[in-house]
Structures are given as C-alpha cells and as structure tokens.
C-alpha cells in the first residue's frame, strides 16, 4: 500500500486534516462576508453569492433575510456548497434550519456578529411583529467536508 493511500485512510491523518480545517476556519471567522458557491437546481451550474456568516465551533451558519431567493432554493435542493473566506476555501454540506429554535439560535449569532446593522434588523423585526411584513428569514448550518 502506498504511503499516500495509507495516510488518507489513517484516523490520525483524518484528525490532522480536520484540525487543520478548523484552524483555517478559526483564522478567517472574523471576516465580514464569504462567497458561497451553490449549484443550480436544474442545470447544476455553479453560482456565487456573497453572504454574511458566523462560525460556531466546527460549523458555519449563514442567514438570509429572504428564503425565496434563488440561492436559498438552490442550496435546499443541492446542499453541497463551497465557502470562500479570504484566501481559504472549504467544501461543505448545508442543512436548512427548519426547526424554529435552531433558526433563532443561528439568527441570534448573526445579529451579534453584525451588531452595526442592528437598527435595520430591528425595524424589520418590528414590522414583522406588527404584521406589516412577513418573516422570510432563514438560516443554514454548514458542516465542513472531512
């Protein structure tokens, strides 16, 4: 067995790879945006969108103000994504947070990171609470590929 083949199947090599990915993720966690590469529902063609994100441990959370956007629908259909943050790139699998508690937890992390936009976010939440606007927010949890 070649050394390369052996290392790719070795649990310690996998731990080093995962630890390296987490270290790279931690190094770029404070960045303001990431580029999300998602794939068309019908064509499979890659598309990029710039979005806000939050890193929590080994997961990346992405929020959206409008779940009807094309990129959201694409990621729901094809959860394989690529995240580009600064000079780092990560492959991952996204999961739409349909559970209200999970959704609220993710959106709270987004609000904490992007506190400078809180007044705009607060107006949207007030308009939703009084029935002038519908809540179309959504969130994804992205687990990095090993």
N, C-alpha and C positions, 0 to 999 in steps of 0.2 A: 504494500500500500504506500502510495506517495505521501510525503510529509504534509503537503498541502491538503490532500484529501483527508488525512488523519486529523489535522487541526480543525478542519471545518466540522468534523463530527465529534470533536472532543468537548465535553462540558466546560472545561476551564477556558477553552478558546471562545466558546459562546459567552461565558461570563465576561471575559475581557472585551469582547465585541459590544456587548450590551452596556458595560460600564463605560466604554469609550463613547458610545452614542449618547448616554446620559450626561457625560461630562461635556460633550459638544453642545447638547441641548441646553444645559445649565448656563454655558458660556454666552448663549445668544438669547436667553429668556427675557432679558430686559429690553430687547429691541421693540420698536413700536408696531411693526407690521411684519407679516410673512406673505410670501407668494404661494398660493395654493394651486397646484396643478390638479385639475379634475378632468374627467373624461365624459364626452357627450353620451347622452342616453341612447341615441340611435346610431351614431357614427363611430363612437369610441375615440373620436378625435380629441387630443389634449387641448385644454384651455387653461389660462392662468387668470387668477383674480387675486387682488391684494386685500387682505383682511386683518382685523385685529385678532390677537391671540393671547392666551395665558398658558404658562407652563405650571403644572402642579405635579411634582414628583416626576414620574416617568410618562406622564400623559400631557397632551396638548389639547386645550379647549379653544374652540372657535365659536364665536357668537355671530348672529345675524339679526338685523332689525326687520328682515322681511323673508320669511320662509318660502315665498313664492318666486324668489329669484332663480334664474336658470342654474346657477352653480350649485345651489342647495338641492334642487331636484336632481341634478346630475350626480352629486355625491350620495344622495339617498339611493339612487339606482345602482351606482358603481362606487362602492366605498373605498376602493383602492385610490390613494392620493399620494402626492409628493409635496413636501413642505420645504420651501427655500427660505432660510432665515439668515440674512447676512451672507457670508460665504459658505454656510453649512446647508446641506441637503439631507432630508430624511424621507424614507418611504414609510407609509403607514396605512392603517385601516381606520376609517371613520365610522362612528356609530352616532346616529341622530338620537338626541336625548329626548325621548317621548315622555318619560316619567317626569312629572312636574317638579318634584323635589330635586332630581338631578339637574334639570334645566335651570331651576332657580339658583342652585349652588354654582353652576358654571357662569351664569349671567352675573351673579354677585361678584365672582372673581374678576370678570371683565370690567365691571363698574369700578372695582377697587384699583385695578391697574390703570384705567383710563379716567381717573378722577377729574382731570381737567375738562372733560366733556360732560360732567355730571349735570350741569344745568340743562343741557339739551336733552339728555336722557330722562331727567326728572320731568320735563314738560311732556314728553311722550308718555311717561307712566301716568301722569295726572290726567291727560286727555283720554287715555285708555280706561282709567278708573271711573271717570265720569261718563263714559260711553260715547265720547266724540270720535274716538279712534279704536280700531280693533287691535288686539295684541297679536302681532305677526312675528314676534321674536322667536328665535330658535337657537339651538346650540348643538355642536358636535363634540364628541370626545374622540381624539385620535390616539391610537396605540401604535407606537413605532414598531416597524418590522425588525425582526431579530437579525 
